[in-house]
Protein backbone atom coordinates (compact mmCIF):
# COMPACT_ATOMS: atom_id res chain seq x y z
CA UNK A 1 0.00 0.00 0.00
CA UNK A 2 1.42 3.42 -0.80
CA UNK A 3 1.94 5.76 2.08
CA UNK A 4 -0.24 8.75 1.89
CA UNK A 5 1.36 11.74 3.40
CA UNK A 6 0.09 14.66 5.31
CA UNK A 7 2.60 16.80 3.52
CA UNK A 8 4.01 19.26 5.91
CA UNK A 9 1.70 19.70 8.86
CA UNK A 10 2.96 23.17 9.59
CA UNK A 11 2.46 24.45 6.11
CA UNK A 12 -0.88 22.82 5.83
CA UNK A 13 -1.74 24.35 9.13
CA UNK A 14 -0.85 27.76 7.74
CA UNK A 15 -2.64 26.93 4.55
CA UNK A 16 -5.86 26.66 6.44
CA UNK A 17 -5.26 29.86 8.26
CA UNK A 18 -4.22 28.70 11.69
CA UNK A 19 -0.55 29.33 11.37
CA UNK A 20 2.43 30.27 13.40
CA UNK A 21 1.68 32.40 16.38
CA UNK A 22 -1.82 31.18 16.93
CA UNK A 23 -1.77 28.40 19.43
CA UNK A 24 -3.99 25.43 19.39
CA UNK A 25 -5.42 25.22 22.87
CA UNK A 26 -5.90 21.78 24.24
CA UNK A 27 -9.14 19.95 24.58
CA UNK A 28 -8.55 19.52 28.26
CA UNK A 29 -8.84 23.27 28.81
CA UNK A 30 -12.58 23.49 28.68
CA UNK A 31 -13.24 20.08 30.11
CA UNK A 32 -14.90 18.98 26.91
CA UNK A 33 -14.08 15.81 25.04
CA UNK A 34 -11.91 15.42 22.01
CA UNK A 35 -13.23 17.77 19.38
CA UNK A 36 -15.13 20.00 21.76
CA UNK A 37 -12.68 22.80 21.57
CA UNK A 38 -13.45 24.63 18.40
CA UNK A 39 -9.97 25.49 17.35
CA UNK A 40 -8.74 22.03 18.08
CA UNK A 41 -11.61 20.72 16.05
CA UNK A 42 -10.66 22.96 13.15
CA UNK A 43 -7.08 22.00 13.32
CA UNK A 44 -7.64 18.32 13.16
CA UNK A 45 -10.68 18.08 11.04
CA UNK A 46 -9.74 20.72 8.54
CA UNK A 47 -6.35 19.13 8.12
CA UNK A 48 -7.12 15.54 8.53
CA UNK A 49 -10.22 14.90 6.65
CA UNK A 50 -8.21 15.39 3.51
CA UNK A 51 -5.64 12.62 3.77
CA UNK A 52 -8.43 10.14 3.99
CA UNK A 53 -9.88 11.46 0.86
CA UNK A 54 -7.55 9.53 -1.36
CA UNK A 55 -8.84 6.43 0.31
CA UNK A 56 -12.37 7.47 -0.18
CA UNK A 57 -14.64 6.79 -3.01
CA UNK A 58 -14.16 9.17 -5.91
CA UNK A 59 -17.50 10.81 -5.70
CA UNK A 60 -16.67 14.36 -6.69
CA UNK A 61 -16.64 15.45 -10.29
CA UNK A 62 -13.52 17.02 -11.78
CA UNK A 63 -15.52 20.19 -12.24
CA UNK A 64 -16.48 20.38 -8.59
CA UNK A 65 -12.86 19.76 -7.63
CA UNK A 66 -11.79 22.54 -9.95
CA UNK A 67 -14.20 25.01 -8.32
CA UNK A 68 -13.14 23.95 -4.87
CA UNK A 69 -9.47 24.46 -5.62
CA UNK A 70 -10.31 27.95 -6.90
CA UNK A 71 -12.31 28.58 -3.74
CA UNK A 72 -9.38 27.51 -1.58
CA UNK A 73 -7.00 29.73 -3.55
CA UNK A 74 -9.39 32.66 -2.98
CA UNK A 75 -9.63 31.78 0.73
CA UNK A 76 -5.84 31.72 0.92
CA UNK A 77 -5.71 35.14 -0.70
CA UNK A 78 -8.29 36.32 1.87
CA UNK A 79 -10.76 37.04 -0.91
CA UNK A 80 -13.67 35.60 1.05
CA UNK A 81 -16.35 36.79 -1.37
CA UNK A 82 -14.76 34.94 -4.27
CA UNK A 83 -14.17 31.93 -2.04
CA UNK A 84 -17.90 31.74 -1.28
CA UNK A 85 -18.87 32.09 -4.94
CA UNK A 86 -16.53 29.33 -6.08
CA UNK A 87 -17.51 27.15 -3.16
CA UNK A 88 -21.19 27.46 -4.05
CA UNK A 89 -20.35 26.34 -7.61
CA UNK A 90 -18.45 23.34 -6.26
CA UNK A 91 -21.32 22.30 -4.01
CA UNK A 92 -23.84 22.81 -6.78
CA UNK A 93 -21.98 20.25 -8.88
CA UNK A 94 -21.24 17.93 -6.02
CA UNK A 95 -23.58 18.32 -3.07
CA UNK A 96 -21.80 15.60 -1.08
CA UNK A 97 -18.29 16.95 -1.50
CA UNK A 98 -16.80 16.47 1.96
CA UNK A 99 -13.81 18.80 1.52
CA UNK A 100 -16.08 21.58 0.33
CA UNK A 101 -17.83 21.49 3.70
CA UNK A 102 -14.52 22.01 5.44
CA UNK A 103 -13.98 25.22 3.56
CA UNK A 104 -17.58 26.16 4.18
CA UNK A 105 -16.95 25.72 7.88
CA UNK A 106 -13.84 27.87 7.72
CA UNK A 107 -15.73 30.61 5.91
CA UNK A 108 -18.63 30.47 8.36
CA UNK A 109 -16.21 30.70 11.19
CA UNK A 110 -14.61 33.70 9.56
CA UNK A 111 -18.05 35.33 9.56
CA UNK A 112 -18.40 34.61 13.26
CA UNK A 113 -21.02 31.89 12.77
CA UNK A 114 -19.42 29.35 15.05
CA UNK A 115 -22.40 26.98 15.38
CA UNK A 116 -23.00 26.83 11.65
CA UNK A 117 -19.28 26.30 11.14
CA UNK A 118 -19.29 23.41 13.56
CA UNK A 119 -22.24 21.86 11.74
CA UNK A 120 -20.42 22.18 8.42
CA UNK A 121 -17.36 20.41 9.82
CA UNK A 122 -19.50 17.70 11.27
CA UNK A 123 -21.21 17.25 7.93
CA UNK A 124 -17.81 16.96 6.22
CA UNK A 125 -16.80 14.26 8.63
CA UNK A 126 -20.09 12.40 8.16
CA UNK A 127 -19.63 12.46 4.40
CA UNK A 128 -16.13 11.09 4.50
CA UNK A 129 -16.49 7.40 3.82
CA UNK A 130 -13.97 4.66 4.42
CA UNK A 131 -12.38 3.10 1.46
CA UNK A 132 -13.40 -0.28 0.22
CA UNK A 133 -10.32 -2.21 -0.91
CA UNK A 134 -11.71 -2.63 -4.42
CA UNK A 135 -12.06 1.07 -4.88
CA UNK A 136 -8.46 1.63 -3.94
CA UNK A 137 -7.34 -0.97 -6.47
CA UNK A 138 -9.42 0.71 -9.11
CA UNK A 139 -7.92 4.11 -8.35
CA UNK A 140 -4.42 2.74 -8.48
CA UNK A 141 -5.00 1.11 -11.81
CA UNK A 142 -6.35 4.36 -13.14
CA UNK A 143 -3.30 6.15 -11.79
CA UNK A 144 -0.86 3.80 -13.46
CA UNK A 145 -2.59 4.42 -16.78
CA UNK A 146 -1.98 8.15 -16.41
CA UNK A 147 1.66 7.31 -15.85
CA UNK A 148 2.12 5.77 -19.26
CA UNK A 149 3.59 7.94 -22.04
CA UNK A 150 5.62 10.11 -19.72
CA UNK A 151 8.77 11.87 -20.85
CA UNK A 152 11.81 10.38 -19.14
CA UNK A 153 15.12 11.90 -18.32
CA UNK A 154 18.13 10.44 -16.56
CA UNK A 155 20.16 12.39 -14.02
CA UNK A 156 23.18 11.18 -12.10
CA UNK A 157 21.22 9.89 -9.09
CA UNK A 158 17.61 10.04 -10.25
CA UNK A 159 15.44 8.93 -13.08
CA UNK A 160 12.71 11.49 -13.68
CA UNK A 161 9.39 11.04 -15.44
CA UNK A 162 7.15 13.95 -16.27
CA UNK A 163 4.59 15.21 -18.75
CA UNK A 164 6.35 16.61 -21.78
CA UNK A 165 8.35 19.72 -22.34
CA UNK A 166 6.20 22.05 -20.25
CA UNK A 167 7.22 20.20 -17.09
CA UNK A 168 10.90 19.99 -17.87
CA UNK A 169 11.73 23.11 -15.87
CA UNK A 170 9.90 21.74 -12.83
CA UNK A 171 11.67 18.43 -13.17
CA UNK A 172 15.07 20.15 -13.22
CA UNK A 173 14.10 22.21 -10.22
CA UNK A 174 13.07 19.06 -8.36
CA UNK A 175 16.38 17.38 -9.19
CA UNK A 176 18.22 20.25 -7.53
CA UNK A 177 16.40 19.57 -4.24
CA UNK A 178 16.67 15.83 -4.66
CA UNK A 179 20.43 16.03 -5.20
CA UNK A 180 20.73 18.11 -2.04
CA UNK A 181 18.80 15.48 -0.11
CA UNK A 182 20.88 12.73 -1.70
CA UNK A 183 24.11 14.37 -0.61
CA UNK A 184 22.83 15.25 2.86
CA UNK A 185 21.48 11.82 3.72
CA UNK A 186 24.41 10.13 2.00
CA UNK A 187 26.87 12.03 4.16
CA UNK A 188 24.83 11.41 7.34
CA UNK A 189 24.63 7.69 6.67
CA UNK A 190 28.01 7.28 5.06
CA UNK A 191 26.33 5.32 2.30
CA UNK A 192 24.50 6.18 -0.91
CA UNK A 193 21.52 4.43 -2.48
CA UNK A 194 22.81 1.65 -4.71
CA UNK A 195 20.23 2.30 -7.43
CA UNK A 196 18.82 5.35 -9.16
CA UNK A 197 15.52 6.41 -7.68
CA UNK A 198 12.63 7.03 -10.05
CA UNK A 199 10.67 10.19 -9.34
CA UNK A 200 7.42 10.91 -11.16
CA UNK A 201 6.44 14.55 -11.36
CA UNK A 202 2.82 15.58 -11.48
CA UNK A 203 1.08 18.88 -11.81
CA UNK A 204 -1.70 19.47 -9.30
CA UNK A 205 -4.44 18.50 -11.70
CA UNK A 206 -2.76 15.37 -12.97
CA UNK A 207 -2.04 14.30 -9.44
CA UNK A 208 -5.63 14.83 -8.53
CA UNK A 209 -6.93 13.01 -11.59
CA UNK A 210 -4.51 10.15 -11.28
CA UNK A 211 -4.65 9.43 -7.59
CA UNK A 212 -7.82 11.14 -6.51
CA UNK A 213 -5.50 12.72 -4.02
CA UNK A 214 -6.38 15.53 -1.67
CA UNK A 215 -5.42 18.88 -3.09
CA UNK A 216 -2.64 19.53 -0.63
CA UNK A 217 -1.15 16.05 -0.58
CA UNK A 218 2.47 16.54 -1.57
CA UNK A 219 3.41 13.11 -2.73
CA UNK A 220 4.10 9.59 -1.67
CA UNK A 221 6.54 6.76 -1.95
CA UNK A 222 5.30 3.40 -3.09
CA UNK A 223 7.35 0.57 -1.68
CA UNK A 224 6.00 -1.86 -4.22
CA UNK A 225 7.65 -0.19 -7.18
CA UNK A 226 10.21 1.90 -5.28
CA UNK A 227 9.06 5.10 -7.01
CA UNK A 228 8.48 8.53 -5.59
CA UNK A 229 5.46 10.41 -6.87
CA UNK A 230 5.40 14.06 -6.17
CA UNK A 231 3.27 17.01 -7.02
CA UNK A 232 5.16 20.05 -8.20
CA UNK A 233 3.22 23.25 -7.91
CA UNK A 234 3.42 26.37 -5.87
CA UNK A 235 2.58 25.17 -2.37
CA UNK A 236 1.55 27.72 0.25
CA UNK A 237 4.90 27.22 1.98
CA UNK A 238 6.78 28.09 -1.21
CA UNK A 239 10.15 26.59 -2.04
CA UNK A 240 10.76 25.51 1.55
CA UNK A 241 7.67 23.37 1.46
CA UNK A 242 8.63 21.97 -1.93
CA UNK A 243 12.03 21.08 -0.56
CA UNK A 244 10.53 19.37 2.49
CA UNK A 245 8.10 17.45 0.33
CA UNK A 246 10.92 16.11 -1.85
CA UNK A 247 13.15 15.36 1.12
CA UNK A 248 10.40 13.52 2.94
CA UNK A 249 9.71 11.24 -0.02
CA UNK A 250 13.39 10.85 -0.81
CA UNK A 251 14.01 9.69 2.76
CA UNK A 252 11.44 6.92 2.32
CA UNK A 253 13.09 5.81 -0.92
CA UNK A 254 16.59 6.06 0.57
CA UNK A 255 15.77 4.01 3.66
CA UNK A 256 13.88 1.48 1.60
CA UNK A 257 16.93 0.93 -0.64
CA UNK A 258 19.20 0.45 2.34
CA UNK A 259 16.76 -1.76 4.19
CA UNK A 260 13.83 -3.09 2.14
CA UNK A 261 12.19 -5.01 5.00
CA UNK A 262 9.25 -3.74 7.00
CA UNK A 263 9.85 -1.02 9.54
CA UNK A 264 7.45 0.44 12.11
CA UNK A 265 5.28 3.22 10.72
CA UNK A 266 6.24 5.71 13.40
CA UNK A 267 9.86 5.23 12.39
CA UNK A 268 9.25 5.54 8.65
CA UNK A 269 7.11 8.66 8.91
CA UNK A 270 8.88 10.22 11.85
CA UNK A 271 12.28 9.90 10.22
CA UNK A 272 11.01 11.17 6.85
CA UNK A 273 9.70 14.29 8.57
CA UNK A 274 12.87 14.57 10.62
CA UNK A 275 15.07 14.78 7.54
CA UNK A 276 12.53 16.93 5.73
CA UNK A 277 12.97 19.60 8.41
CA UNK A 278 16.67 19.05 9.22
CA UNK A 279 18.54 22.31 8.97
CA UNK A 280 22.25 21.93 9.69
CA UNK A 281 22.81 25.69 9.42
CA UNK A 282 20.58 26.32 12.47
CA UNK A 283 21.82 24.53 15.57
CA UNK A 284 18.45 25.06 17.29
CA UNK A 285 16.25 23.65 14.59
CA UNK A 286 15.41 20.52 16.59
CA UNK A 287 14.35 22.49 19.66
CA UNK A 288 12.29 24.89 17.57
CA UNK A 289 10.49 22.18 15.66
CA UNK A 290 9.92 20.01 18.72
CA UNK A 291 8.38 22.95 20.55
CA UNK A 292 6.14 23.60 17.55
CA UNK A 293 4.98 19.99 17.67
CA UNK A 294 4.44 20.12 21.41
CA UNK A 295 2.17 23.13 21.06
CA UNK A 296 0.29 21.68 18.12
CA UNK A 297 -0.47 18.43 19.89
CA UNK A 298 -1.08 19.88 23.32
CA UNK A 299 -4.20 18.42 24.87
CA UNK A 300 -4.55 15.76 22.21
CA UNK A 301 -4.85 12.13 23.27
CA UNK A 302 -1.49 10.39 23.56
CA UNK A 303 -0.97 7.32 21.40
CA UNK A 304 1.29 4.40 22.06
CA UNK A 305 3.37 2.68 19.38
CA UNK A 306 0.79 0.03 18.59
CA UNK A 307 -1.91 2.62 18.09
CA UNK A 308 0.29 4.75 15.83
CA UNK A 309 1.19 1.68 13.80
CA UNK A 310 -2.41 0.70 13.39
CA UNK A 311 -3.62 4.16 12.47
CA UNK A 312 -0.95 5.01 9.90
CA UNK A 313 -1.00 1.57 8.33
CA UNK A 314 -4.74 1.19 8.06
CA UNK A 315 -5.93 4.79 7.95
CA UNK A 316 -9.04 3.49 9.64
CA UNK A 317 -9.34 6.03 12.43
CA UNK A 318 -11.05 9.40 12.47
CA UNK A 319 -8.98 11.84 10.41
CA UNK A 320 -7.79 13.76 13.43
CA UNK A 321 -6.10 10.71 14.84
CA UNK A 322 -4.28 9.98 11.60
CA UNK A 323 -2.82 13.45 11.61
CA UNK A 324 -1.91 13.15 15.25
CA UNK A 325 -0.13 9.85 14.63
CA UNK A 326 2.15 11.56 12.10
CA UNK A 327 2.89 14.45 14.43
CA UNK A 328 3.69 12.20 17.36
CA UNK A 329 5.97 10.06 15.17
CA UNK A 330 7.90 13.11 14.06
CA UNK A 331 8.19 14.34 17.63
CA UNK A 332 9.62 11.02 18.76
CA UNK A 333 12.25 10.93 15.98
CA UNK A 334 13.24 14.48 16.89
CA UNK A 335 13.29 13.84 20.61
CA UNK A 336 15.52 10.80 20.24
CA UNK A 337 17.93 12.80 18.05
CA UNK A 338 17.98 15.59 20.62
CA UNK A 339 18.53 13.32 23.63
CA UNK A 340 20.63 10.55 22.14
CA UNK A 341 22.43 12.20 19.25
CA UNK A 342 21.70 12.82 15.59
CA UNK A 343 23.41 9.65 14.44
CA UNK A 344 20.79 7.37 15.94
CA UNK A 345 19.07 6.77 12.60
CA UNK A 346 22.21 5.85 10.60
CA UNK A 347 23.39 3.73 13.51
CA UNK A 348 20.06 1.93 13.80
CA UNK A 349 20.08 1.25 10.05
CA UNK A 350 23.54 -0.26 10.37
CA UNK A 351 22.37 -2.62 13.10
CA UNK A 352 19.36 -3.57 11.02
CA UNK A 353 21.53 -4.26 8.00
CA UNK A 354 23.72 -6.54 10.05
CA UNK A 355 20.71 -8.61 11.01
CA UNK A 356 19.22 -7.20 14.22
CA UNK A 357 15.47 -6.85 14.46
CA UNK A 358 14.06 -3.35 14.89
CA UNK A 359 13.61 -3.48 18.64
CA UNK A 360 17.19 -4.70 19.23
CA UNK A 361 18.69 -2.35 16.65
CA UNK A 362 16.92 0.57 18.32
CA UNK A 363 18.20 -0.47 21.71
CA UNK A 364 21.74 -0.85 20.36
CA UNK A 365 21.62 2.58 18.71
CA UNK A 366 19.73 4.54 21.34
CA UNK A 367 20.23 2.65 24.60
CA UNK A 368 16.56 2.26 25.50
CA UNK A 369 13.53 0.64 23.86
CA UNK A 370 11.30 2.64 21.50
CA UNK A 371 8.48 2.46 24.04
CA UNK A 372 10.75 3.84 26.77
CA UNK A 373 11.85 6.69 24.51
CA UNK A 374 8.22 7.43 23.79
CA UNK A 375 7.47 7.49 27.50
CA UNK A 376 10.38 9.88 28.11
CA UNK A 377 9.04 12.20 25.44
CA UNK A 378 5.57 12.10 26.96
CA UNK A 379 6.93 12.92 30.39
CA UNK A 380 9.08 15.74 29.07
CA UNK A 381 5.93 17.28 27.62
CA UNK A 382 3.89 17.08 30.80
ZN1 LIG B 1 5.83 9.65 4.45
Boltz pocket constraint, residues with backbone or C-beta under 6 A from the ligand:
constraints:
  - pocket:
      binder: B
      contacts: [[A, 3], [A, 4], [A, 5], [A, 248], [A, 252], [A, 268], [A, 269], [A, 272]]
      max_distance: 6.0
